[in-house]
Amino acid sequence: MNGRSPDASRRRPEPVVTVVTLTRTRPTLLARALRSVREQQVEHEFEHLVVVDDCHDTYRSLREGPPPADNTRWLVAGRGPNDVSGPGRSSRLRNMAVRISEAPWIAFLDDDNEWEPDHLATLLACAARTGHRAIHSHLRMLNADGSPYLGRREPWPEDDADGRAEYERMRVKGVVSPGSCVRRDRLDPLDTPDPVISVDTGEWLLARALLLSVPFRDRFDARDEAERIGEDDKLAIDLRNRGEPVSCTERPTLRYYLGGYSNNFAKPFDSTFSWRD
């Protein structure tokens, strides 16, 4: 099943960017993400492809809510009997969205995050300036209530000592600073000792041709689960290993909210969730 906004039949210029959002059971958060994309201040045409992961309640809320922007389209991706939520499922849906798109550029916004209004514009300007096929922003890390996250520990390790040690490493590397929620993510070259390999999916602008040749990996094992290695981590590793040139806007235009499956240890993220298929 798929759908379009009521005005989608009107002929529009071909989009330069397809923004991909995966969603399942969070229509309230999704509405915030939709608004964030709608408010992008960018001269180029873009489309927003919303992939609803086998959740007809979320799809119904889209249909019954305020009409989406006329550059928004969505589809409901059904599940087989063995499909579960998790990074493997997310990777497969992201790869499907890339194949469906015909735009030369792809950006990703998770349904629980937001962008600043100039996010796409600054990424596209950086791409034009550098000629690179992989461009990313920085981010502001926020608690679920929108307040700045100022904890002096990385939120992904479950062990507190590990989280504090990794925060200190990131502080020394210049990624984080005490008293600031800005995270200056980056992808260090192969010859860098003790490298930083940290770019969130929502920070990237990637050439579609690049993603077709370097798709998201969709197999995850016990080590990935223990180390909280997600699909964005594996993509960053693959781009780095192939020596893909990467540039950064150095602007924190992603508003990253904590509470997703990579940093939520208090309760199951989803009744079907599994890090491993």
LINZIFEN-V566562 format. One record per helix or strand. SS is the DSSP state (hx for helix, st for strand). FROM is the first residue (numbers start at 1). TO is the last residue. If there is no record, write none. Layout:
ss->SS from->FROM to->TO
ss->SS from->FROM to->TO
This chain:
ss->st from->2 to->4
ss->st from->17 to->23
ss->hx from->27 to->38
ss->st from->46 to->53
ss->hx from->56 to->64
ss->st from->72 to->77
ss->hx from->87 to->100
ss->st from->105 to->108
ss->st from->114 to->115
ss->hx from->119 to->130
ss->st from->134 to->142
ss->st from->148 to->148
ss->hx from->160 to->172
ss->st from->182 to->183
ss->st from->186 to->187
ss->st from->197 to->198
ss->hx from->201 to->203
ss->st from->204 to->207
ss->hx from->208 to->213
ss->hx from->222 to->227
ss->hx from->231 to->241
ss->st from->246 to->257
